Amino acid sequence: MIKTFRSKALETFFTTGNGRRLPVQNEARLRRMLLALDAASKPEDMNLPGFKFHALHAVPARWSVWLSGNYRLTWAWDGGAIDVDVEDYH
């Protein structure tokens, strides 16, 4: 379950479908990832084909899945996904 968003633009996209302020082009892929994250009961539930799920080494207790190019959907976990964000961390 998604509890909090770090990005207001991402929260708006999740609740209304308006993605005009997001840096990614593939909104359908992002929507699928957010729905999967919202349904997840643990971070490992995001280890789905094509998502390239992994823990972030430099930032303890944060996870990531690949969106496109350098963009990743990242989050922390505290009984649900918190601080969900789209980042270009490369």
RAMOGI-V18288 format. One record per residue. N is the residue number from 1. RES is the residue in three letters. PHI is phi in whole degrees, -180 to 180 (NA if undefined). Layout:
# RAMOGI-V18288
N,RES,PHI ; N,RES,PHI
This chain:
# RAMOGI-V18288
1,MET,NA ; 2,ILE,-85 ; 3,LYS,-98 ; 4,THR,-141 ; 5,PHE,-116 ; 6,ARG,-82 ; 7,SER,-104 ; 8,LYS,-65 ; 9,ALA,-63 ; 10,LEU,-70 ; 11,GLU,-62 ; 12,THR,-62 ; 13,PHE,-61 ; 14,PHE,-65 ; 15,THR,-87 ; 16,THR,-118 ; 17,GLY,88 ; 18,ASN,-85 ; 19,GLY,-109 ; 20,ARG,-66 ; 21,ARG,-97 ; 22,LEU,-91 ; 23,PRO,-81 ; 24,VAL,-98 ; 25,GLN,-91 ; 26,ASN,-92 ; 27,GLU,-68 ; 28,ALA,-65 ; 29,ARG,-65 ; 30,LEU,-62 ; 31,ARG,-59 ; 32,ARG,-60 ; 33,MET,-67 ; 34,LEU,-66 ; 35,LEU,-66 ; 36,ALA,-66 ; 37,LEU,-66 ; 38,ASP,-65 ; 39,ALA,-87 ; 40,ALA,-70 ; 41,SER,-105 ; 42,LYS,-157 ; 43,PRO,-56 ; 44,GLU,-64 ; 45,ASP,-64 ; 46,MET,-87 ; 47,ASN,-80 ; 48,LEU,-106 ; 49,PRO,-56 ; 50,GLY,87 ; 51,PHE,-85 ; 52,LYS,52 ; 53,PHE,-64 ; 54,HIS,-162 ; 55,ALA,-80 ; 56,LEU,-82 ; 57,HIS,-76 ; 58,ALA,-76 ; 59,VAL,-123 ; 60,PRO,-60 ; 61,ALA,64 ; 62,ARG,-124 ; 63,TRP,-123 ; 64,SER,-149 ; 65,VAL,-131 ; 66,TRP,-81 ; 67,LEU,-93 ; 68,SER,-170 ; 69,GLY,52 ; 70,ASN,-93 ; 71,TYR,-82 ; 72,ARG,-132 ; 73,LEU,-93 ; 74,THR,-121 ; 75,TRP,-164 ; 76,ALA,-108 ; 77,TRP,-132 ; 78,ASP,-146 ; 79,GLY,74 ; 80,GLY,172 ; 81,ALA,-73 ; 82,ILE,-126 ; 83,ASP,52 ; 84,VAL,-70 ; 85,ASP,-151 ; 86,VAL,-104 ; 87,GLU,-130 ; 88,ASP,-109 ; 89,TYR,-102 ; 90,HIS,-104
